Amino acid sequence: MTTKAERTTKYIIETVAPIFNKHGYVGTSMSHLTDATGLTKGAIYGNFENKEALALAAFEYNRTILLNKIDEILGVNGGAMDKIGALLSFYRQYDVYTLEMGGCPILNIGVDAQNNNTLLAAAAKETIKDLEGKIALVLENGINTQEIKLPVPPLQFAKQLYTILQGAVAMGTMTRDRKYLMNTMAYLQHLVNNEIKS
C-alpha cells in the first residue's frame, strides 16, 4: 500500500510532466507548478530536492509512457514487416498521441535541455538510443528470418529510420501541419515495402 507521501509525489510528477514538456526546463516557472498542482512551493519541494530533480522525474515519467507504447507496438503479432508497419502507423498519429504529454518529450526536452540542463539532455539522448535499439532488434530479427534485407547493419538503418521519424515530428510540431507526419510515413512505408522487404 502506498503512503500519502508516495501518492503526493506521484501526483506531482503526473501533473507537472506535461508542463515541463511543453514549456521546457527554463520556461517552467514555480507559478506554473503551484497553479497546476494546487500545492505550495514548500509542498512541492518537500518531495523533490530541487527543480532539476523534479524536471528529470517528469521527463522519466513521459519517457516511460512513450517507451512502453513503443514496446506494445513493436510487440504486435507477426514478423518484422508487421512490426515496422505498426510503428509507422503509430507515427502517423504521433502528434495526437503526445498531445496530453505536451508534445513529443524527446524533441521538446532534447532540444530545450541542450544548453541548460546536462542531466535532462543526457536522459533524452539515452531515450533516443533505447528507441533506436528497439527498432534495430526488430530489423535484426527480420534479417534472421530472411523476411527483410538491409544494405547496412540493422542499428545503422534504425538510426536513419528514427532520424526521419523525428524529423517529421519536428517539422509537424514547428509548422502545426500534420501533413509532415502523414506524407513522411507514406514515403517510409513505400521505402520499407520496396527496399528492405525480401
KEFI-377841 format. One record per atom (N, C-alpha, C): x, y, z; residue in three letters. Coordinates in pm, whole numbers, plus 50000, padded with zeros to 5 digits. Each point is the difference from the previous one (the first is absolute). Example, Ala and Ser with C-alpha at 12.3 -4.5 7.8 and 13.67 -1.06 7.14 Angstrom:
<atoms>
513194943150780ala499115011950000ala500905012050000ala499655010549928ser500825011950006ser499235010950073ser
</atoms>
This chain:
<atoms>
500844988150000met499165011950000met500895012550000met499645009449916thr500825012149989thr499705009650114thr501035007350039thr499845009950106thr499465012949939thr499575009150087lys499505013049954lys501115007649927lys501224999350051ala501135006949937ala500264994549860ala499924986849986glu500204993749868glu498915004249902glu498765000650049arg498875004249914arg500175014649959arg500475008450094thr500225014249968thr501115001549896thr501084992750017thr501115000449904thr499524995949861thr499254989149996lys499464995149872lys499075010549937lys499155005950080tyr499075010349951tyr500785011949943tyr501035004350069ile500785011449953ile500644996849865ile500654988549991ile500674996249875ile499004999349885ile498904993150020glu498994998449894glu499435013649957glu499855009150096thr499405013049971thr500975009349928thr501264999950042val500965009649942val500724994749876val499934987049974ala500724994449884ala499645006949869ala498705002049969pro499695007049875pro500405014850002pro500085006050117ile500375014250010ile501485001749967ile500854991850062phe501435000549969phe500224996849852phe499274990349948asn500164995949861asn499625011349905asn498965007150034lys499505010749912lys500835012850011lys500365003950122his500685012850022his501524998950010his500514987750020gly501434998250015gly500445002450144gly501264996650027tyr500535001150135tyr500055014650047tyr500585008649919val500135014250037val498645006949995val499194996749900gly498715006649980gly498934996350101gly500214989350075thr499024995950101thr500285007750129thr499025007950041ser500175008250121ser499374992950120ser500355004950117met499414994750122met498505002150000met499535011249946ser498555002349997ser499304990149908ser500664995749891his499444989349917his499744987650085his500994996750082leu499944987650079leu499005000950114leu499995011350069thr499075001550113thr498565001249949thr499795007149890asp498655001349943asp499454986549956asp500844992249933ala499564987049948ala499714989950111ala500864999750100thr499864989850105thr499075004450113thr499855013250016gly499235005050114gly500794998950130gly501304997949989leu500874998550117leu500915012250012leu500505002150118thr500955010950021thr501394995949952thr500875009849985lys501384997349962lys500644990650102lys499745002650129gly500554991550105gly499524985649992gly498724998349966ala499454986549988ala500634992649882ala500225007249890ile500624993749883ile501444996150031ile500755009550055tyr501424997350026tyr500224991950128tyr498944997250071gly500094990450109gly500134985949945gly499624998349872asn500054986949935asn501164998749901asn500595011249963phe501105000049904phe501105009350048phe501234996049974glu501155007850048glu500025014149941glu499685000849869asn500035013049931asn499254998949868asn499995010849925lys499295000449872lys500594989949902lys501314998650001glu500664990749908glu499544985650026glu499924996250126ala499554986550035ala498554997849957ala499175010050017leu498604999149960leu499894999049848leu500775008149928ala499974999749853ala500454986449948ala501024994350063leu500504987049958leu498964989250026leu499355000650116ala498944990350033ala498845001349901ala499685012349961ala498925002349903ala500364994249864ala501255002149958phe500434994249872phe499984984950006phe500504994250109glu500024985450015glu498584994349993glu499055007350055tyr498604995849995tyr499514999549854tyr500235010849925asn499595000449859asn500764989849917asn501294998450030arg500844990349929arg499464985850017arg499624996750121thr499484986750029thr498714997449923thr499125009949998ile498754998549924ile500304997449853ile500915007749944leu500324998849859leu500694986649969leu500974996150080leu500714987449975leu499074988050017leu499105000550098asn499034989250017asn499094998849878asn499605011549944lys499155000049881lys500764994249880lys501265003749985ile500814994749890ile500184984950017ile500224995450123asp500104985650026asp498724992849960asp498875006150033glu498704994349965glu499854999049848glu500395010549930ile499875000549854ile500924989949934ile501264999750045leu500974990849940leu499774985550046leu499104998350095gly499674986650048gly498794993949931gly499475006749897val498824994549930val500354986549939val499004991749984asn500214987049937asn500435002049856asn500834990949953gly500465000749862gly501505001549993gly500475002049878gly501435001249977gly500485014350006gly501235001849956ala500645013150005ala499245010449918ala499494996149883met499275009449915met498725004850070met499334990950069asp498785003750075asp500355010050111asp501104997550067lys500425008550112lys500415014049951lys500775000549891ile500395013049944ile498775007349948ile499084992749938gly498745006049953gly499205005950115gly499964992850112ala499285004950118ala500675012650055ala501335000349997leu500735011850047leu499695012249913leu499984998149869leu499705011149910leu498565004750016leu499084990750023ser498605003850025ser499895008350127ser500754996350102phe500015007650125phe500505014149977phe501085001449923tyr500565013349977tyr499115008849912tyr499104994049925arg499025008149926arg499135008050096arg499794994550119gln499155006250102gln500795004750122gln501325000949984tyr500875002950113tyr499675013250067tyr499665010149922asp499665013150056asp498754999150087asp499064991749959val498764998150079val500344992650129val500824989449987tyr500374992050117tyr500735008350105tyr500895008949956thr500835007550096thr499365013250044thr498805002949952leu499335012650034leu499865001850151leu499534989650070glu499815000950146glu501335001350074glu501084995649935met501325000950062met500615013849982met499345008449920gly500555013249970gly500884999749876gly499854989749918gly500824998449879gly501004988750016gly500874998649903cys501004989450003cys501045003050107cys500124991650102pro500975002750107pro501454999549952pro500274991649902ile501384998949952ile500395012749925ile499135004649912leu500275012349926leu500055012050094leu498955001750079asn499895011850085asn501135001050102asn500184989450076ile501005000250107ile501404998849941ile500154991749897gly501314998149939gly500595013049948gly499185008149935val500475012849947val500145010350113val498975001050083asp499995010150107asp501174998450097asp500334987650033ala500984997550106ala501465000949952ala500235000649871gln501374999549948gln500955009850068gln499575012150021asn500905010250053asn499715004450142asn499024993350065asn499685004850135asn499784988950102asn500074987449960asn499784989350098asn500644987149948asn501224997450043thr500734988549947thr499364986650037thr499394999050117leu499344987550039leu498804996949911leu499195010249974leu498844998149912leu500454996949857leu501015007149952ala500514997549864ala500514985649988ala500694995350102ala500524986250000ala498864989850003ala498955003050077ala498854990950007ala499284999249866ala499885011249930ala499375000049868ala500844992049901ala501325002050006lys500914992749910lys499914984950026lys499934996250126glu499884985850037glu498694994149947glu498935007850004thr498714995549950thr500074997649849thr500685008849930ile500174998349855ile500744986949972ile501064997450076lys500764987649982lys499134987850028lys499175000850103asp499104988950033asp499034997349885asp499415010649946leu499054998449889leu500694994349876leu501165005149967glu500744994849885glu500354985350020glu500364996450122gly500324986050030gly498794990949983gly498845004650041lys498764992149985lys499694997749852lys500165010349919ile499754998749856ile501044990849937ile501255001550041ala501094991749945ala499764985150030ala499484997050117leu499734986150037leu498944993849909leu498975007849969val498964995249908val500624997349862val500845009249954leu500654998449870leu500924987849999leu500754998350107glu500914988650009glu499234986849996glu498894999550072asn499164988049997asn499464997549861asn499645010849929gly499504998849863gly501074994749905gly501245003950022ile501114994849919ile500204985250029ile499954996450128asn500224986050041asn498944990649944asn498785005249983thr498924991649943thr499895001849849thr500935007649943gln500075002849855gln498745007149948gln499375007350091glu498825007849961glu500405013349938glu501135005250047ile500485012849946ile501504999149967ile500435009349915lys501415001349966lys500375014750018lys501185002450052leu500455013850023leu501345002349934leu500215012049945pro501295003249939pro501055003950103pro499585002250124val500895004250109val499644992050125val500855000350106pro499664992950123pro498675005050059pro499274991350071pro498675003650054pro500005012850084pro501015001850086leu500015011950085leu500175012749916leu500834999349898gln500185011749913gln498695003549928gln499314989849949phe498725002449933phe498975005450099phe500004994350122ala499075004650104ala500245014850032ala501265003950009lys500325014150028lys499485009049889lys500174995949875gln499525008149888gln498475000649999gln499374988650026leu498544999750004leu499485009250110leu500624999250118tyr499545008350111tyr500295014849974tyr501095002949932thr500315013849963thr498895005749911thr499554992249905ile498925004649911ile498705001650079ile499714990550089leu498795001050082leu500025012750083leu501115002550070gln500085011850086gln500045012949919gln500564999449881gly499995011649912gly498575003949964gly499194990049971ala498585002549969ala499285005650122ala500324994650118val499405005050125val500395014650020val501285003149979ala500475013850019ala499315009649903ala499954996249873met499385008849900met498505001650027met499354989150035gly498575000850033gly499745008850121gly500904999150098thr499875008150122thr500215014849969thr501055003049926met500335014149973met499005006949909met499444992549905thr499095006249904thr498524998050037thr499754991350098arg498634996350036arg499264994249879arg500744992549919asp499454994149879asp500194984950005asp498904992550014arg500064985450013arg500484993149872arg499995007349889lys500414993749874lys501454995250006lys500815006650081tyr501394995450013tyr500054985650053tyr499174997050097leu499944986450052leu499384990649898leu498865003849946met499274991349907met500844996649876met500575010449938asn500774997949877asn501294992450025asn500665002950111thr501254992950031thr499734985450028thr498924996950072met499694985950028met499624992649872met499305006749908ala499674993849871ala501284997049922ala500945009450002tyr501284998049932tyr500774988550064tyr500074999850133leu500734989450069leu499374986349975leu498684999449995gln499324987249973gln500404995249860gln500045009149904his500424996649864his501454995250000his500865007050070leu501404996350010leu500164986050060leu499334997650111val500084987250068val499514988749909val498865002149935asn499414989649914asn500864997149877asn500675010249948asn500724998349874asn501514998150015asn500545004150113glu501464999550014glu500524989550096glu499234996850104ile500554990550098ile499234987050010ile498814999549943lys499234987550004lys500654989749908lys500244988050052ser500634989649918ser499044994349897ser
</atoms>
